[in-house]
Amino acid sequence: MKKISILLLTVILALYMAKLFGQGHQDEVEFIDEIAPIAVALNKQDQEILPSVIIAQAILESNYGKSELAVNANNLFGIKGRYHGKSIKMPTVEYEQNKSFTTEAEFRAYPDWKSALKDHRQLLLEGTSWNEQQYEEVLSASTYQEAAYALKKSNYSTDPLYPEKLIAIIEQYNLEKYDD
């Protein structure tokens, strides 16, 4: 009887763990399914920003829309500053000379994810206030690999492994299918 109880408990625990981990994957797929059509529609306007890269950035920067910044401010990309006067202060990990440190920064607060995606597109197209051509190499990239490395070169992220992380996400979820 004791062996049957242990076996039954093991099976129940295994089923629970399978459901728990399976749900996480389902949440990831649902996040992609929600933002991919927006990224594709924005790309159709000018064909300059590859949707696979936008989706991968949103995944990486927001942890599939689950980060505190994404939940509290709909900010999927970690874009700093204000959006229509709205922002939220939060801690952030930055890198300087390949060493990480934590600091507090003001991040844009959006009414919804679509606004975040549109603002991200505008940032890449128009550059920063101090350099309008900052993301020119990203816009001229013909592959997601080129775009990922161009984002790093243009100082979009201080993470030294940013391009490799984006490429791994794109390949893991076959996101290049959205670039056609």
Secondary structure as UniProt FT lines:
FT   HELIX           2..46
FT   HELIX           51..62
FT   TURN            63..66
FT   HELIX           68..73
FT   TURN            84..85
FT   STRAND          86..96
FT   TURN            97..98
FT   STRAND          99..108
FT   HELIX           113..126
FT   TURN            129..130
FT   TURN            132..135
FT   HELIX           136..140
FT   HELIX           144..153
FT   TURN            154..155
FT   TURN            160..161
FT   HELIX           162..172
FT   TURN            173..174
FT   HELIX           175..179
//
